């Protein structure tokens, strides 16, 4: 599946790749070299742990590079007063009689624990491009749906957000 990424997502992924190649890779190589110097490799736990960490770093680099290679770059611009990427949206949940504030993000940055919902989630898809006051039916699955009302839409800076770890 091709990931939909904004320019900001691409920049953050490139920064992570650069850090992993220039900093973490060197640390891992030094750890492997130091553990190897301890002698007998057949019972050297530090050596195997260092090798595993080095391999995990290299796998992460390949994963991120592949993601960038196959990504679809999308714009994070939206009209004023309309729900779009990187906007804070306050929703009134009719079933719960509560308000919740979410930030709409690309799927790579979705994190429900921090109220960052993907535009590809049922809620994200449903509210996209709507305006304050709109009442929207959200179909969570074939058997469950609910209504939300958009109460407020605000622009948000995404500089402080981190890319979700996989």
N, C-alpha and C positions, 0 to 999 in steps of 0.2 A: 504494500500500500504506500502510495506517495503521500508524504506529509505536506500539509499546507503550512508554510512558514512566512512570516513577515520579514522585512529587512532587519528589524531589531532581533528577531529570533536567529537569523543567519549570523549576524554580528556576534551574538553571545555564543553560538556554537563554535564559530571560528576562534573566538577567544579561548574557549575551553580546549579546543584541539591544540592551539599554540601552547597553552600552559602545560598540557599533558605531554607534548613533544619536547618542549624545552626545559621544563622543571621536573615534572613527575617522572619522566623517562630516565633522566639522569639520576634521580634519587633511587629509583628501582634498580638501575644497573649497579650503582654503588652498593646497595644492600645485598645484591646477589654476589658481587665480588667479595664483599666482606664475609658473608656467610660461607662462601666457597673456601676462603682462607682458613676456616676453622678445622679443616681436615676431612675426615671420612664422610663422604657424601651419603653413604647408605643409611646413616642414622642421624643425619643433620636436619632437624626440623626447620631451623632458621633458613637454610638454603631452599627447601621446598616452599616455605611460606613466601620468601622473597621472589622466587620464580613465579609462584601463583599470582602475586601482586603485579609483577611485571607483565605477565600474560593478560591479566584483567585490564591493565592500562592500555596495552596494545589493542585488545579487543574493543575497548571503548573508543579509541581513536578510529579504528576501521568502521565501527558502527556510525559514528558521527560523520565521518567523511562520506560514507555511503548515503546517509540521510541527506546531506547537502547535495550530493550528486543527483539524487532522484527527487528532490523537493520541488514543489510547485510554489513559486513566490507569489504571495497575494498582498494586496494593499490593506493597510490598517486604517485607511481614511473612511470616514462616514459623514453623512450630513449632520449638521447641528440639530440637536433635539431628537435624534434618531439613535436607536440602539445599534452599536457597532463594536468592532474590536477595540480592546483596551478602554472601554467605557465602564464606569461604575453604574450599575443599574439597581435601584431599590424596587423590589417587587412586593406586592401585598399578596400573600397566599391565602385565598379564600377559605380553603378547607381547615387551615390551622389558625386563622384569624391573627396572623403574624406578618411582620415585614422582615425581609431579608435583603441584604445588599450583596451583589455579586459583581465580579469583574469578568467580562467576556474576553477570552484569550484563545489562541490556537491550541490544537489538541496536544501539542508537545508540552505546553505550559499549564494545562489543566490540572488543578489541584483542589479538590472539593474541601479538603481540610482547611484551606485558606480562602474559601469562597471564590476561587478562580475556576469558572466553568468554561468548558470548551464550546466553541461555536458549532461543534459537531454533536454535542450532547442533545438529548431531547429538549431540555429547557433552553439551551443556547440557540438551537435551530428555530424553536418556536418564537422566541422574543426578538430575534434579529430583524432589524429594519422597522421595528414598531416605535411608536411615540408615547409620551406620557399620557396616561388616561386610557390607553388601549387595554381591553380585556381579552386575554389570549388563552386558548385551550392548549394545554401541554399534554401530549400523548406519550406517557412514559413507556408503555408497552401496549400490546393488544387488548389487555383487560383493565388497565388503569390509566386514567387521565384526570387532570385537574385544571382549574382556572387560576390565572395570576393576573394582576393588574399592575401596570407599570406606574410607579409613583414618582420616580425621579431618575434622571439620566445626567451623569457628570463625566467630564473628560478626566483621564487619569494618566499619570506618568508611569511608564513601565520600566524605568531605569533600575528601580530597586528590586524588581521581581527576578527570581532565579528560574532557570530551566529545570523542570522536574527531572529527577533521576529515574532511570528505567531499571 
